[in-house]
Amino acid sequence: MFEGFEQKRIAASGTEINLVIGGDGPPVLLLHGYPETHVMWHKMAATLAERYTVVATDLRGYGDSDKPPSGEDHSGYSKRAMAQDQVEVMRALGFDRFSVVGHDRGARVGHRLARDHRDAVERLAVLDVCPTLHMYMSTDMDFATAYYHWFFLIQPFDFPERMIGADPEFYLRRKFKFIANAETAITDEAWAEYIRCFSDPATIHATCEDYRAAATIDLEHDRADFDQGMSVPVLALWGKLGVIERSYDPLAVWREHTSGPVTGKSLPCGHFIPEEAPLEALAELLPFLSG
Amino acid sequence: MFDGFESRTVQTSETEIFFRMAGQGPPVLLIHGFPQTHVCWHQVAPALAERYSVVVPDLRGYGASGKPAASRDHSAHSKRAMAQDLVEIMTALGHTRFAVASHDRGARVGYRMALDHPEKVTRLCSLDVIPTLNTWESVNRDRAVGAFHWSFLAQPAPLPETMIGHDPDLFYQRLMDSWAASGFEFDPSAMDAYLTAMRNPAAIEGTCEDYRAGAGIDVEHDAADRTAGRKIACPILFLFGADRDVGGPKGNSDPLGVWREWCSAKVTGGPVTCGHFLPEEAPEEVVASLIEFIG
């Protein structure tokens, strides 16, 4: 995985971030989701690196990045704090302006990054998400049961931590059955990395804090600047077999958030697009990134 | 607890039901909820037994009653099947018509019984529950957070069973503590009985199946009754906890109105100053209200 890429750790003001970097060309930042690491991009990174300088990081709290304390108000894992890390990392690598491709939690960080650092983001691709505020506010029976983890992981410390921590591998394995039978798309090598990282109690706690922040402080941030739309071009891709397809009109929802062009489509897969349908995703991403 | 009560186990057409009984007079069936057993009535049942024939069972899947295998459509744990068990034990005891007082999941069994067996149920008391269909229809972010166990327990097997099974006491005690009013302490021997019962893997599975049915077939049964215009024909007494932090019917702007949609007879009741566990947090008020309601 990631042949020819270089692994680095870069100190941001809030924490230290693990990443791999490779390729040549304009910079593209890849942000993974839950419960994964930067490894989730391993089927797409080499192709992207033919045309772009690819930076794939571990979000704070995830993978081999550090796990700073969260604080009572969960601000340590607000998408604002998580986005700040990424801007600082890119700046340290010499990139003041770049495109962002985010999946799942990484797309939420990407969305916040594009709002908080408007000059930094050239283009934004969001994979299998609608904005957090929109999804939470339209909660119904279908969403509550399909996304039960949004309601389970935010229960008070340390209830979900202990329930997951008793057998992280069982929990993780079930997660990859989420929506479609994505387990077959996860290679043995990637799985070994995910389970290695997720077996750390600090990761389990930090990732719960990511969701607790999403249910509280992130919503405050989202409400506060909802009216100040972005102008960045957005590509939205989502799994045809999942909740985004079933419950939302993602292009219309993202158009409420940006005055830039919004394009995208569903892909023939479940939630884990970069591992289930990497070629289909690249077919959409490459023309989008080249503008 | 339950001094002077007789313990029995009766075979029903699909499983066997454990219950305690005592007293003389008009028959009253008391149905417990999750994650409890008949023991939740330990203060209410003796007081009622002074004037009624009180029958206090464990639901199928719970406590000392049978644990039928899960069925693909979860019908084995539908409220319809659970109600059928209890109608059969009451019939076996010679009680052709009886009043029902019910809490939590038991109240879902209670109202299903009143809809499916209108000739049996003379009066229905629901403690802290509105119908399942209305509960799901009113789900929003706050309610889904407060009642996260509805969506968690309804996840496909064996996700919740396995995660709970690592430490059942953690899961069930945390839920019970979070639903009671702050400061309330359960009777230690009652809590011990609940936790002991829930350490049985078959009870963990049975209760998950109860919630899977509650996210599927029970909703279908409710919707079919609503569509057909079927209503509960007996009077309803609805009491709910006013001091509950999360979840529960108190968040509904007009919980009594919800029951009036489902009932062609009189609906009375209102809030009680306690949390979710009315039979244990406010036993005297529950007893007094039931005596007035049943007569």
Contacts between the chains, C-beta under 8 A, distances in Angstrom:
chain1	res1	chain2	res2	distance
A	136	B	141	4.8
A	137	B	141	6.6
A	139	B	139	6.3
A	139	B	140	5.3
A	139	B	141	4.5
A	139	B	144	5.2
A	140	B	139	5.6
A	140	B	140	7.7
A	141	B	136	4.3
A	141	B	137	7.5
A	141	B	139	5.2
A	141	B	215	7.6
A	143	B	144	7.8
A	144	B	139	5.3
A	144	B	144	4.0
A	144	B	150	7.3
A	144	B	151	4.6
A	145	B	150	7.9
A	145	B	151	4.5
A	145	B	154	5.7
A	145	B	155	7.7
A	145	B	215	6.0
A	148	B	148	7.1
A	148	B	151	3.9
A	148	B	152	5.2
A	148	B	154	7.7
A	148	B	155	5.9
A	150	B	144	7.8
A	151	B	144	4.9
A	151	B	145	5.3
A	151	B	148	3.9
A	151	B	151	6.0
A	151	B	152	7.5
A	152	B	148	5.3
A	152	B	151	7.7
A	152	B	152	5.2
A	154	B	145	6.5
A	155	B	148	6.2
A	159	B	170	7.4
A	159	B	174	5.6
A	162	B	167	6.8
A	162	B	170	6.0
A	163	B	163	4.9
A	163	B	164	7.4
A	163	B	166	7.2
A	163	B	167	7.5
A	163	B	170	7.2
A	163	B	171	6.8
A	164	B	163	7.3
A	166	B	163	7.2
A	166	B	166	3.5
A	166	B	167	6.1
A	167	B	162	7.0
A	167	B	163	7.5
A	167	B	166	6.0
A	170	B	162	5.7
A	170	B	163	7.6
A	171	B	163	6.8
A	174	B	159	5.2
A	215	B	141	7.8
A	215	B	145	7.0
